[in-house]
Amino acid sequence: MAERQENARAPGEERAAVLSLLIGSLIFGLIWYPYRILRDAGIDGVAATTLTYGVAFVVGLILFRRSLRPLPRLRLSWPLAWLALASGGCNLGYVLATLNGEVMRVLLLFYLAPLWTVLLSRLLLGERLNRFGVFVVALSLAGAASMLWHPRLGLPVPRDAADWFALGAGFSFALFNVLSRQTKTISIEHKLLLAFAGVVLLGSVLLLAGVGRVQAPAILANGLLLAVVGGVLVLANFVLQYGMARIAANRAIVIMLSELGFAAIASWLLADEAPGLGEWLGGAMIVTASLFSAKMENIEDGH
């Protein structure tokens, strides 16, 4: 009887997981827009990101207070520190890239993350590079070259700061994922709070160094929007973690690639942006590489 009830619940749980991934992808496909509103209101990208993730950290502490336990004493203290730093680089880089560049181009360069994941997994985790790994690396590089190709130089080169921010954000995202696998004994709640804290810490250092400005009048006038974005970030990160924990990697990445579709429609309607031929061609290669990276993970897991 218990087994029947568990099987009956499974389809509902799977639908909830799929819906969670779609909600998370939708949010991250649209999150650039409120940051542009905040920028136009006088709050630059570094300040807006630091403040919204500060809100997310506080909200997370309140929501997760019952499930939080003291962190176990680990020899992995450096990976935890790098985990927080990688989150800071990922989220700050993503926001700055979407504020300074075309949203779809930024997202496609960000989705080079599977390339960095393959290389970092080999370097940090000692994982072997199988045939799918080689294919992911080759196809990702081809996609990047197509998008970054500079006709006058005859080389693939980032064309502006937004490209560099997007590439750095994707690399940081891959590093976060690899380190997250290396720290399996840490709960999701702890990792989320570490991720939020990493953004706040790195953003605060940049602000103190003079990168970005804090304008109190603009912050006070837009306090509600900052708070709402911070709360939405907690929701987006939590539902993605919920879905990824319950859906196989190859299915999860297909669902999460819907973020590109949401962002394409939103950037066209809200910012009048449309990808060029290089973005379409390179994007197709990068998306295909992402799909094969999930297949590669399934083989490594023995499926």
C-alpha positions as CSV (number, residue, x, y, z in Angstrom):
1,M,0.0,0.0,0.0
2,A,2.8,2.4,1.0
3,E,4.6,1.6,-2.3
4,R,1.4,2.4,-4.3
5,Q,1.0,5.7,-2.6
6,E,4.6,6.6,-3.3
7,N,4.2,5.8,-6.9
8,A,1.0,7.8,-7.1
9,R,2.8,10.8,-5.6
10,A,5.7,10.5,-8.0
11,P,4.0,12.0,-11.1
12,G,2.8,15.0,-9.1
13,E,6.2,15.5,-7.6
14,E,7.8,15.3,-11.0
15,R,5.3,17.9,-12.4
16,A,6.1,20.2,-9.5
17,A,9.8,19.8,-10.2
18,V,9.4,20.6,-13.9
19,L,7.2,23.6,-13.0
20,S,9.9,24.7,-10.5
21,L,12.6,24.7,-13.2
22,L,10.3,26.6,-15.6
23,I,9.6,29.2,-13.0
24,G,13.3,29.6,-12.1
25,S,14.2,29.9,-15.8
26,L,11.4,32.4,-16.4
27,I,12.7,34.6,-13.5
28,F,16.3,34.5,-14.6
29,G,15.2,35.2,-18.2
30,L,13.5,38.4,-17.0
31,I,15.6,39.5,-14.0
32,W,17.8,41.8,-16.2
33,Y,14.8,44.1,-16.7
34,P,14.3,45.4,-13.2
35,Y,18.0,46.0,-12.9
36,R,17.8,48.2,-16.0
37,I,14.9,50.1,-14.3
38,L,17.1,50.5,-11.2
39,R,20.0,51.7,-13.3
40,D,17.8,54.3,-15.1
41,A,16.6,55.4,-11.6
42,G,20.2,56.1,-10.6
43,I,21.3,52.9,-8.9
44,D,24.2,51.3,-10.9
45,G,24.7,47.6,-11.4
46,V,27.1,47.0,-8.6
47,A,25.1,48.8,-6.0
48,A,21.8,47.3,-7.2
49,T,23.2,43.7,-7.2
50,T,24.8,44.1,-3.8
51,L,21.6,45.5,-2.3
52,T,19.2,43.0,-3.8
53,Y,21.4,40.1,-2.7
54,G,21.7,41.6,0.7
55,V,17.9,41.5,0.9
56,A,18.0,37.9,-0.4
57,F,20.5,36.9,2.3
58,V,18.3,38.4,5.1
59,V,15.1,36.8,3.6
60,G,16.9,33.5,3.3
61,L,18.1,33.6,7.0
62,I,14.4,34.2,8.0
63,L,13.0,31.4,5.8
64,F,15.6,28.8,6.4
65,R,16.2,29.5,10.1
66,R,14.6,26.2,11.3
67,S,16.6,24.0,8.8
68,L,19.9,25.7,9.4
69,R,22.4,23.9,11.5
70,P,26.0,24.8,12.3
71,L,28.3,24.1,9.4
72,P,30.3,20.9,9.9
73,R,34.0,21.3,10.4
74,L,35.5,20.5,7.1
75,R,38.8,20.5,5.5
76,L,36.9,22.1,2.6
77,S,37.0,25.6,4.1
78,W,38.7,27.0,1.0
79,P,36.2,25.4,-1.4
80,L,33.4,27.1,0.6
81,A,35.2,30.4,0.4
82,W,35.6,30.0,-3.3
83,L,32.0,28.9,-3.6
84,A,30.9,32.2,-2.2
85,L,33.4,34.1,-4.4
86,A,32.2,32.3,-7.5
87,S,28.6,33.2,-6.8
88,G,29.7,36.8,-6.4
89,G,31.5,36.8,-9.8
90,C,28.6,35.0,-11.5
91,N,25.8,37.2,-10.4
92,L,27.6,40.5,-10.5
93,G,29.0,39.7,-13.9
94,Y,25.6,38.6,-15.2
95,V,23.9,41.8,-14.1
96,L,26.7,44.1,-15.4
97,A,26.7,42.2,-18.7
98,T,23.0,42.6,-19.3
99,L,23.1,46.3,-18.3
100,N,25.9,47.0,-20.8
101,G,25.1,44.6,-23.7
102,E,22.4,42.8,-25.6
103,V,20.6,40.3,-23.4
104,M,20.5,37.3,-25.8
105,R,24.2,37.7,-26.7
106,V,25.0,37.9,-23.0
107,L,23.0,34.8,-22.2
108,L,24.5,32.8,-25.0
109,L,28.0,33.6,-23.9
110,F,27.0,32.8,-20.3
111,Y,25.8,29.4,-21.5
112,L,29.4,28.5,-22.4
113,A,29.4,27.3,-18.8
114,P,29.4,23.6,-19.9
115,L,32.8,24.2,-21.5
116,W,34.3,25.6,-18.3
117,T,32.5,22.9,-16.3
118,V,34.2,20.1,-18.3
119,L,37.7,21.8,-17.9
120,L,37.2,22.6,-14.2
121,S,35.9,19.1,-13.4
122,R,39.0,17.7,-15.0
123,L,41.3,20.1,-13.0
124,L,39.6,20.1,-9.6
125,L,37.8,16.8,-9.4
126,G,40.1,14.7,-11.6
127,E,37.2,13.6,-13.9
128,R,38.2,12.0,-17.1
129,L,37.3,13.6,-20.4
130,N,35.1,11.1,-22.4
131,R,34.0,11.4,-26.0
132,F,31.0,13.6,-25.0
133,G,33.4,15.9,-23.0
134,V,35.6,16.3,-26.1
135,F,32.5,17.1,-28.2
136,V,31.2,19.6,-25.7
137,V,34.6,21.4,-25.6
138,A,34.9,21.5,-29.4
139,L,31.3,22.6,-30.1
140,S,31.4,25.2,-27.3
141,L,34.6,26.7,-28.7
142,A,33.2,26.7,-32.2
143,G,30.0,28.5,-31.0
144,A,32.1,31.1,-29.1
145,A,34.3,31.7,-32.1
146,S,31.3,32.3,-34.3
147,M,29.8,34.8,-31.8
148,L,33.1,36.5,-31.0
149,W,34.6,36.6,-34.5
150,H,36.1,40.0,-35.3
151,P,36.3,40.4,-39.2
152,R,39.0,43.0,-39.2
153,L,41.3,41.1,-36.8
154,G,40.4,37.7,-38.2
155,L,40.2,36.4,-34.6
156,P,37.5,35.6,-32.1
157,V,37.8,38.5,-29.6
158,P,35.2,39.9,-27.1
159,R,33.9,43.1,-28.6
160,D,33.2,45.0,-25.4
161,A,32.9,45.0,-21.6
162,A,29.6,43.2,-21.8
163,D,31.2,40.2,-23.6
164,W,33.9,40.0,-20.9
165,F,31.4,40.2,-18.1
166,A,29.3,37.5,-19.7
167,L,32.2,35.2,-20.2
168,G,33.4,35.8,-16.6
169,A,29.9,35.1,-15.3
170,G,29.6,31.8,-17.1
171,F,33.1,30.7,-15.9
172,S,32.1,31.7,-12.3
173,F,28.8,29.8,-12.7
174,A,30.7,26.7,-13.8
175,L,33.2,27.0,-10.9
176,F,30.2,27.4,-8.5
177,N,28.6,24.2,-9.8
178,V,31.9,22.2,-9.6
179,L,32.6,23.4,-6.1
180,S,29.0,22.6,-5.1
181,R,29.6,19.0,-6.2
182,Q,32.9,19.0,-4.1
183,T,31.0,20.1,-1.0
184,K,28.1,17.6,-1.0
185,T,27.9,17.5,2.8
186,I,26.7,21.1,2.9
187,S,22.9,21.6,2.7
188,I,21.1,23.5,0.0
189,E,20.1,26.2,2.5
190,H,23.7,26.7,3.6
191,K,24.9,26.9,0.0
192,L,22.2,29.4,-1.0
193,L,23.1,31.7,2.0
194,L,26.8,31.3,1.1
195,A,26.0,32.2,-2.5
196,F,24.0,35.3,-1.4
197,A,26.8,36.4,1.1
198,G,29.4,36.0,-1.6
199,V,27.6,38.5,-3.9
200,V,27.2,41.0,-1.0
201,L,30.8,40.6,0.0
202,L,32.3,41.0,-3.5
203,G,29.9,43.8,-4.3
204,S,30.8,45.7,-1.1
205,V,34.5,45.4,-1.8
206,L,33.9,46.8,-5.3
207,L,31.9,49.7,-3.9
208,L,34.5,50.5,-1.3
209,A,37.1,50.4,-4.1
210,G,35.1,53.0,-6.0
211,V,33.6,50.7,-8.6
212,G,30.0,51.7,-8.6
213,R,28.2,54.4,-6.5
214,V,25.7,54.3,-3.7
215,Q,23.2,57.1,-4.0
216,A,21.0,57.2,-0.9
217,P,18.1,59.3,-2.4
218,A,17.7,56.9,-5.3
219,I,18.0,53.8,-3.0
220,L,15.3,55.2,-0.7
221,A,13.0,56.1,-3.6
222,N,13.3,52.6,-5.1
223,G,13.4,50.6,-1.8
224,L,10.3,48.6,-2.6
225,L,11.6,47.4,-6.0
226,L,15.0,46.5,-4.4
227,A,13.1,44.5,-1.8
228,V,10.9,42.7,-4.3
229,V,13.9,41.8,-6.5
230,G,15.7,40.4,-3.5
231,G,12.7,38.3,-2.5
232,V,12.3,37.0,-6.1
233,L,16.0,36.0,-6.2
234,V,15.4,33.8,-3.1
235,L,12.4,32.2,-4.8
236,A,14.2,31.7,-8.1
237,N,17.2,30.0,-6.5
238,F,15.2,27.8,-4.2
239,V,12.8,26.5,-6.9
240,L,15.8,25.8,-9.2
241,Q,17.5,23.8,-6.5
242,Y,14.2,22.0,-5.8
243,G,13.7,21.0,-9.4
244,M,17.3,20.1,-10.1
245,A,17.3,17.7,-7.1
246,R,14.3,15.8,-8.5
247,I,14.9,15.8,-12.2
248,A,17.6,13.9,-14.1
249,A,20.4,16.2,-15.4
250,N,19.7,15.6,-19.1
251,R,16.0,16.7,-18.6
252,A,16.8,19.5,-16.3
253,I,19.1,21.3,-18.7
254,V,16.6,21.0,-21.5
255,I,14.0,22.7,-19.4
256,M,16.4,25.3,-18.1
257,L,17.4,26.3,-21.6
258,S,13.9,27.7,-21.8
259,E,15.5,30.7,-20.2
260,L,16.9,31.6,-23.6
261,G,13.4,31.6,-25.1
262,F,12.0,33.7,-22.3
263,A,14.9,36.2,-22.6
264,A,14.7,36.4,-26.4
265,I,11.0,37.3,-26.2
266,A,11.4,39.7,-23.3
267,S,14.5,41.5,-24.9
268,W,12.6,41.9,-28.2
269,L,9.4,43.3,-26.5
270,L,11.0,45.3,-23.7
271,A,14.3,46.4,-25.2
272,D,13.8,46.1,-29.0
273,E,16.9,43.8,-29.2
274,A,17.2,41.1,-31.9
275,P,20.2,38.7,-32.3
276,G,22.3,38.8,-35.4
277,L,23.4,35.9,-37.6
278,G,26.5,35.3,-35.6
279,E,24.5,35.0,-32.4
280,W,22.0,32.6,-34.0
281,L,24.8,30.4,-35.4
282,G,27.0,30.5,-32.3
283,G,24.0,30.1,-30.0
284,A,22.8,27.0,-31.8
285,M,26.3,25.4,-31.2
286,I,26.4,26.5,-27.6
287,V,22.9,25.2,-26.8
288,T,23.8,21.8,-28.5
289,A,26.9,21.6,-26.4
290,S,24.8,22.2,-23.3
291,L,22.5,19.4,-24.2
292,F,25.5,17.0,-24.8
293,S,27.0,18.1,-21.4
294,A,24.0,16.7,-19.7
295,K,24.4,13.4,-21.6
296,M,28.0,13.3,-20.5
297,E,27.0,13.7,-16.8
298,N,24.5,10.8,-17.2
299,I,27.2,8.5,-18.5
300,E,29.5,9.5,-15.6
301,D,26.8,8.7,-13.1
302,G,26.3,5.3,-14.7
303,H,23.0,5.9,-16.4
